[in-house]
């Protein structure tokens, strides 16, 4: 159960706190790329992207199985989609 209700601006906060060049979450210091999911899970038919995290259904489904370079590539694509929205 979420401790707080998901809000669209949560994604902007998550994206801002991520250092994609090093693959680190800026505030964690851990060598991770966190899931982009913010709990708003609806695919927009017009774009094919999730309203909350800007991933495609294939990116969402494969997230747990892909390696770090693939996750970084997904994050770069997400960053561009977010900027374009």
FIVO-503605 format. One line per 3 residues: their letters; for each residue x, z, y of N, C-alpha, C. Coordinates in steps of 0.02 Angstrom, whole numbers, plus 32768, in hexadecimal, padded with zeros to 4 digits. Example, Ala and Ser with C-alpha at 12.3 -4.5 7.8 and 13.67 -1.06 7.14 Angstrom:
as> 8294:8186:7EE4:8267:8186:7F1F:8294:8186:7F5B | 8282:8162:7F90:82AC:8165:7FCB:8285:818A:8002
//
This chain:
xxx> 802A:8000:7FC5:8000:8000:8000:802C:8000:803E | 801B:7FD7:806E:8040:7FD3:80AC:8035:8013:80D5 | 8069:8027:80F8:8064:8060:8123:8043:804F:8165
xxx> 8047:800F:8178:8027:7FF9:81B6:8009:7FB5:81AA | 7FDB:7FA2:81D3:7FBC:7F60:81CE:7FED:7F2B:81E4 | 7FEF:7EF4:81BF:801C:7EBD:81D0:8002:7E9A:820F
xxx> 8030:7E88:823B:801F:7E66:8279:804A:7E28:827E | 8031:7DF2:829B:8059:7DB5:82A1:809C:7DC0:82C4 | 809F:7DEC:82F5:80DE:7DF8:8319:8113:7E1A:82ED
xxx> 80FD:7E37:82B4:812E:7E55:8286:815F:7E21:826D | 8149:7DE2:8264:8176:7DAF:824C:81AC:7DA0:8280 | 8199:7D9B:82BE:81CA:7D90:82F3:81FE:7DC8:82F5
xxx> 81E8:7E05:82EB:8215:7E3E:82E9:8246:7E38:82AE | 822B:7E25:8273:8254:7E1C:8238:8288:7DE5:8243 | 8272:7DAD:825E:829F:7D74:826A:82D5:7D87:829C
xxx> 82C3:7DAB:82CF:82F3:7DBF:8303:8328:7DEF:82E7 | 8315:7E17:82B6:8343:7E48:829A:836E:7E2D:8261 | 836B:7DEC:8256:8390:7DCE:821F:83CA:7DA4:823A
xxx> 8405:7DAF:821F:8440:7D88:8231:8449:7D53:81FA | 842E:7D18:8205:8431:7CE4:81D1:8477:7CCA:81C6 | 84A3:7CD0:81F7:84E7:7CB7:81EF:850D:7CDF:81BB
xxx> 8501:7D20:81B9:8524:7D4A:8188:84F8:7D5B:814D | 84B6:7D51:8155:8488:7D63:811F:8476:7DAC:811E | 8484:7DCF:8154:8476:7E16:8156:843A:7E26:8181
xxx> 8415:7E57:816C:83E1:7E72:8197:8408:7E9A:81CB | 83FE:7E8B:820A:8427:7EA7:8240:8427:7EF3:8241 | 83F0:7F11:8230:83EC:7F5A:8234:83FC:7F7D:81F2
xxx> 8407:7F57:81BB:8411:7F78:817B:845A:7F7C:8166 | 8482:7F4A:8179:84C7:7F48:8163:84CE:7F34:811A | 8498:7F2A:80F7:8499:7F17:80B1:849F:7ECB:80AB
xxx> 84C0:7EB5:8077:84C9:7E6D:806B:848B:7E51:804A | 8455:7E4B:8070:8415:7E35:8055:83F3:7E04:8084 | 83C6:7DDE:8068:8398:7DB6:8090:8353:7DCE:807B
xxx> 8331:7DF2:80A6:82F0:7E0E:8093:82BA:7DD9:808B | 8287:7DEB:8067:824D:7DBF:8061:822E:7DB6:80A6 | 8219:7D79:80B6:81F8:7D6D:80F6:81B0:7D87:80F9
xxx> 8195:7D9C:80C1:814F:7DB0:80BE:8140:7DEC:80EB | 810B:7DE5:8114:80F4:7E1C:813E:80AD:7E32:812B | 8094:7E18:80F4:8053:7E2D:80DB:8017:7E07:80F7
xxx> 8024:7DD2:811B:7FEE:7DA5:8132:7FF5:7D66:8108 | 7FD2:7D62:80D1:7FDE:7D2F:809F:7FA4:7CFE:809B | 7FA8:7CCB:80C6:7F76:7C96:80C7:7F9A:7C54:80D6
xxx> 7F90:7C23:80AA:7FAE:7BE1:80B5:7F80:7BB9:80E3 | 7F9C:7B9F:8119:7F76:7B75:8147:7F74:7B2E:812B | 7F38:7B14:811C:7F33:7AD1:8100:7F53:7A9B:812C
xxx> 7F50:7AA3:816D:7F6A:7A70:819B:7FB6:7A6A:8197 | 7FD9:7AA1:8188:8022:7AA0:8187:803F:7AAA:8142 | 801B:7ACC:8116:8035:7ADE:80D5:8062:7B1B:80D7
xxx> 8063:7B3E:8110:808D:7B7A:8119:8062:7BB8:811A | 807F:7BEF:8102:805E:7C30:8106:8057:7C44:814F | 801D:7C5F:8161:8012:7C75:81A6:8040:7CAF:81B9
xxx> 8053:7CD8:8188:807C:7D13:8197:80C6:7D06:8198 | 80DF:7CE0:8166:8128:7CDA:815E:8142:7C93:8165 | 8116:7C63:816E:812A:7C1D:8179:814D:7BFC:813E
xxx> 8143:7C18:8101:815E:7BF8:80C5:8129:7BCC:80A5 | 8141:7B9C:807D:8114:7B74:8054:8103:7B9C:8016 | 80D0:7B86:7FF2:80BD:7BA9:7FB5:80F6:7BA6:7F82
xxx> 811C:7B6F:7F7F:8155:7B6B:7F51:818C:7B9C:7F65 | 8198:7BA4:7FA5:81CB:7BD4:7FBC:81B6:7C1B:7FAC | 8176:7C2A:7FB4:815D:7C6D:7FA4:8164:7C7A:7F5A
xxx> 8150:7C4B:7F31:8151:7C54:7EE8:8198:7C5B:7ECD | 81C8:7C39:7EEB:820C:7C3A:7ED1:8239:7C6F:7EEF | 8223:7C93:7F21:824E:7CC1:7F47:8276:7CF0:7F1A
xxx> 8256:7D11:7EEB:827A:7D42:7EC1:82AE:7D23:7E94 | 82A5:7CE3:7E83:82D2:7CC3:7E53:830D:7C9F:7E73 | 8309:7C90:7EB4:833E:7C67:7ED3:8379:7C92:7EE8
xxx> 83B3:7C72:7EED:83F0:7C95:7F00:83F5:7C9B:7F4C | 8429:7CBE:7F62:8431:7CCC:7FA9:8436:7C8D:7FD4 | 845D:7C59:7FC0:845E:7C1C:7FE9:8419:7BFB:7FEF
xxx> 83F2:7BFC:7FBB:83AF:7BE0:7FBE:8382:7C0A:7FEC | 8389:7C4B:7FE9:8363:7C77:8016:8376:7C6A:805F | 83B6:7C61:806B:83CD:7C53:80AF:83AF:7C10:80C7
xxx> 83AE:7BDE:809B:8391:7B9D:80AD:8347:7BA5:80BD | 8324:7BCD:8097:82DC:7BDA:80A5:82D5:7BFB:80E9 | 82FF:7C2D:80F7:82FB:7C4F:8138:830A:7C20:8172
xxx> 833A:7BF2:816A:8347:7BC2:819F:830B:7B95:81AB | 82EA:7B7F:8175:82AE:7B56:817B:8276:7B7E:819D | 826F:7BBD:818A:823C:7BE8:81A8:8249:7BF0:81F3
xxx> 8288:7BFC:8204:8298:7C05:824B:8284:7BC8:8274 | 8290:7B8D:825A:827C:7B50:827D:8230:7B49:8281 | 820E:7B58:824A:81C4:7B54:824A:81A7:7B85:827C
xxx> 81C3:7BC1:827F:81AB:7BF5:82AD:81B5:7BDD:82F5 | 81EF:7BC0:8303:81FD:7BA7:8347:81CE:7B6E:835A | 81BA:7B46:8329:8190:7B0D:8336:8146:7B1E:833B
x> 8133:7B59:8324:80EB:7B69:8322:80CF:7B79:8364
//
